[in-house]
Amino acid sequence: MRRREFIALLGSAAATWPLAARAQPAANAPVVTVINARNADAAAALAAEFRKGLSQSGFTEGRDVVVEYHWLDGHYETLAAILDDAVRRHVAVIATPANTPGSLAAKAATSTIPVVFGVSEDPVPLGLVASLARPGGNVTGINFFASEIDAKRLGLMHELLPKAKRLAVLLNPANPSTTNATVKALADAAPGLGLELLYFKASNAAEIDAAFVAIVDAKADALFVAPDGYFASRSAQLAALATRDRIPTSDFVSDAAAAGLLMSYGTSVPDVFRQAAIYTGSILKGVKPADLPVLQSSKFEFILNLQTARSLGIDIPPTLLARADAVIE
């Protein structure tokens, strides 16, 4: 093991309130609209990272820039109304970090207001930018590879659970772009690992509960949670159900392993928020989105929950433990 860390959620929901409500900004302060699929209670640390990125760019939220946070709590259907309002008021920047559906909707909503996205897939095939180096138009941002590393996460899960053959996959149908990318990646990788994939869908808390009942009835050996902003805010629920039903579970976000799931593998979502805010600050200073190349996350974290492994009677191979970036004990 290189190091052992306990990872915990930071902050409180109050940190997600727009600072415009707590301070008096300058009369001509630009307005930034931030949209993400998580719920407000699970987003405090992300709002803090966005503020940090703005600060690194020379802006203090609530004084010389107003940030309006919209935490969707999985209600992707509200995107149109939020974006219509932002476009009508001609806000300075629309930021959609870690939100592929929001990024696509923002691109479709305006060709003039700068958009800073954070998407889990290659933004070129998505139609967001012309190229990574030269985005063109009014859109740029960060690709954080959540969907593009699905096959890698599946491989790690297979190493951890070599006897598992029937693998449940939890998908959010309200996030079709990411869902389709996950289905394709897993369908390509599973045969070589000898895995049978069983797909289950959920887009709210009640449907997640129902999905776990169906997963148990299907006698799945383990669960792969597809990357999704709403699922990321339901880590506590997912962990409680996985513990209740004794289902070894893998997720993309580190919050999930901290909450009690067996493992996670992915990039840092808080860092996506910070980087999106830095790009937002550059745009507020006059840089055009077309001149800001798309960033790509380069740090991936593999986290194992040793306490969960013990409770499930799983012996983690020493070679896999040595590769973990963090082990929760």
CORLIN-V295352 format. One record per backbone hydrogen bond with DSSP energy under -1.0 kcal/mol. NH is the residue of the N-H (numbers start at 1). CO is the residue of the C=O. If there is no record, write none. Layout:
BEGIN
nh: <NH:NH>
co: <CO:CO>
END
This chain:
BEGIN
nh: <15:16:17:21:22:23:26:29:32:33:34:35:36:43:47:48:49:50:51:52:53:54:55:56:58:59:62:63:64:66:68:70:72:73:74:75:76:78:79:82:83:84:85:86:87:88:89:91:92:93:94:95:96:99:103:104:105:106:107:108:109:110:115:116:117:118:119:126:127:128:129:130:140:142:143:144:147:148:149:150:153:154:155:156:157:158:159:160:161:164:167:168:169:170:171:175:179:180:181:182:183:184:185:186:187:188:189:190:193:194:195:196:198:200:202:208:209:210:211:212:213:214:215:216:217:218:219:220:221:222:223:224:225:226:232:233:234:238:239:240:241:242:243:244:245:247:250:251:256:258:259:261:263:264:265:266:272:273:274:275:276:277:278:279:280:281:282:283:284:285:286:287:291:292:294:295:297:301:303:304:305:306:307:309:310:311:312:313:314:321:322:325:326:328>
co: <12:13:14:18:19:19:63:26:66:93:68:95:70:40:43:44:45:46:47:48:49:50:51:52:55:54:65:60:60:30:32:34:36:38:37:72:74:75:76:78:79:80:81:82:83:84:85:86:31:31:114:33:116:118:99:100:101:102:103:104:105:106:138:94:140:96:142:122:124:123:123:135:115:117:295:119:120:120:145:147:149:150:151:152:153:154:155:156:157:161:196:222:198:224:200:172:175:176:177:178:179:180:181:182:183:184:185:186:190:191:190:165:167:169:171:204:205:206:207:208:209:210:211:212:213:214:216:215:166:166:248:168:250:170:228:230:231:234:235:236:237:238:239:240:241:242:223:263:253:254:255:256:249:303:251:301:268:269:270:271:272:273:274:275:276:277:278:279:280:281:283:282:288:289:132:141:143:266:264:326:262:328:328:305:306:307:308:310:309:317:318:302:302:304>
END
